[in-house]
Amino acid sequence: MSTFTLTDTQCYHCGTENPKAPYQYDGKSFCCIGCQSVYQVLSSNNLCSYYTYNDAPGQTQAQSLQHYEYLDEPGIAAKLVDYADENITVVSFYVPAIHCSSCIWLLEHLHKLDKGVVHSRIDFLKKQVSITFKHQEISFRKLVELMVSVGYEPLISLQDVVKEKQQSVNRELIKRIAVAGFCMGNVMLLSFPEYLGLSSFEQQFRTLFTWLNLAFAIPVTFYSAREFFVSAVAGLKNKMVNLDAPLALIIAVLFLRSAFEIIAQTGPGFTDTLTGLVFLLLMGRWVKQRTYYHLSFKRDYRSYFPVAVTVLRGIREKSVAIEELAVGDRIFIRNNEIIPADAILMKGNATVDFSFVTGESEPVSKVLGEIVYAGGRQVGEAIELEVVKPVSQSYLTRLWNNDAFAEKDNSIQNFNDNIAKYFGIAMFVIAIGAAAYWFLQNDSARAWNAFTAVLIVACPCVLSLSTPFTLSAVLSIFDKNRFYLKNTDVVEQLARVDTIVFDKTGTITSPDAIGLSFSGTLTEDEKVMVASLARNSTHPLSREILRWLDPGLYFDVLAFTELPGKGVYGIIKSQQVIMGSPAMLASVSKMNLTKVPSVVHLEIANVYKGYFQLKQSWRPGLAGLFQSLSLKYDMHLLSGDNESDGNRLAEIFPNTQMHFRQSPQDKLDYISKLQTQDKKVMMFGDGLNDAGALRQSDLGVAVTDNINSFSPGCDAILDGRSLSSLPKFLLQAKDGVKTIRLSLCISASYNLIGVWFAVQGLLSPLTAAVLMPLSTVTIIVFTSVATHFFATKNSLT
Amino acid sequence: MNIIYMLIGCSILLALTFLMAFFWAMKNGQNDDMQTPAIRILFEDDKPTEEP
């Protein structure tokens, strides 16, 4: 433990700074009982090496415990496991807490904690752990609880039930590249003597070499290049010429001409160009396919919902899978659990936090018999509800499955596909023109030569390479600046945006740094009284007040009463203390107070003392950001909250249209209204409440403080700390498109040189073989140099 | 010079072997996770525990 650098006030497990160091064990301080118990588990099992690889490798364990009874239901567990036979079960979990080498070490030593675990393997980038265990010795639920006990809670959500296979596509592409590369290498080797000129003595090898070349060209054309043909045919069926159409044509022409020449023994053919072309094109595809394994852009409500919920049948509690939940079922929701379906409140005090659905930060109280919409999180005591609509038809899921989204993707035609059309037509006109000219000169052999040669050199391969290389360079620059795009197409979208819509809560306000302010004065004694009262309440505002006051000692509270949605009161040191909305207050002072959310009034012994107010703090660098953006872009602000912040917002958002009290559906409609005005809309949002609008917009960006935590389905994820760099990102995207256009000019000049030879029917295989890689290398070098030049200019590094 | 026929045959066979080896590695999942093994190799071997 030579490199131990933690101070005494930091938690030994998670590193959280806590000056009071409330928990001491083994001479080490811990921030909470959770961290301490993880340490106890590890130290009693000789697993303290966990702490030697990294200082404070754990995550804070301060959150409340979850219930895993549902994992005992065989039907639910069966959907989660990857493989099971009579002895062993294999299951893989997504564990968001995985972040360092200690995590890998500990999770791969799970077998030391329980003999039932046979083997565990981590995929670090995907934050996935795959565990093989003997289900006779450790049950599925016990395994999950074991992981929770060492601080690695797996994220089990409804989306896991349908596990997607995404790996196979990429593997297939790499196989195709391998075949193309293998054939290219061999063809180059066998073509080399031809380039240098064969002496008469060596002529005997020529036939063998050309036939071998043809043999190598066959797998390249029919296996490696298959997807170009498939995509071209699919495009033509939809009456569209995409970029793959001219590429497929060129590959076909190259192969046919080479085959004719080699079989008729009239020349060496163009197999070297063919194999090199396919190899480079596939490399371009591969660069384009770059993905972030640790980020998910496809999350929907299912990854937010739990897998199962507790249902009361008679007097018995039973865990039931969400999709089997039927109308009339009576569900039991504990503190911090999500209400999975629209339901009627039957029993208990419901204080539901709808911040994910509506964006409203304050929990809503519901009375018995009221409908509670799905997606809310119960805060406080356990409640019972009766389901009135199945999960698939609830308000939230309907918003998500809005039909408007289904057709959206096809409409996007990128720059390349547009160019490909003109490119293809120009290519054909020149080729047919050249052929016609030589035909009229009665030189039919030359006509055929010229026709094929034009098609070969006019190859738009540079077009299909410059785009992925440029855009992926832009992507990696964004990546370094904590802006993660779903794929390279999003860069082009970003360059085209002219309207920006912001959501308020969580997007431009930072959720962690909620501060409190008290208007009025309190003596030290009174502070302790308020804190003592707040300590008895589970309401989030009470907790916030308690955290803010943090007095260290407490008085006894008599006759504590909590009226849901109104406030709390109690008798402390024989004085009546009341906290809550104006309706709660006994004194005359209530006459000129109106009910404002997020405000708590305080009255001690019938004297009005003032009020607490929640302050939302803005993300840093906002003011300058909107000032500069509003010059170039049409700005809009949508908020689920009320207008109370309107004036302050107007200072930060000059020239911005603001709309308050927007429901998720309103936001979605607002975006589509802008789109009908032919605007390209970029939407910034955070929670589920923006999910519909994010999908509807041309470019949906989820702003989040922890990129691994939940974010709704979107095109890009932006780390909240980088929000102020937004204008730079927009500039960089535009420069990226500029780079592609410039590289197009360069490649066009190469093509013109090639066409000059080709129309005369003079294109030798050597010219083609030199010209093609030369232009490719130029383009790849140019795009990466240009992108980094622009990045420096935009001060993104 | 006839030896060239044999040499070319050998070289192609050898190259094919490597291609097959690559395919096998691919299918075996050796290229799926490029990050974790690099960290895993730095761990100390487990010390033998004192318990019997």
Interface residues (C-beta under 8 A of the other chain):
Chain A: N46 S49 Y53 S101 I104 W105 E108 H109 I122 D123 F124 L125 K126 Q167 R171 I174 K175 A178 V179 F182 G185 N186 L190 F201 F205 L208 L212
Chain B: M1 I4 Y5 I8 I12 A15 L16 L19 F22 F23 M26 K27 N31 D32 D33 M34 Q35 T36 I39 R40 L42 F43 E44 D46 T49
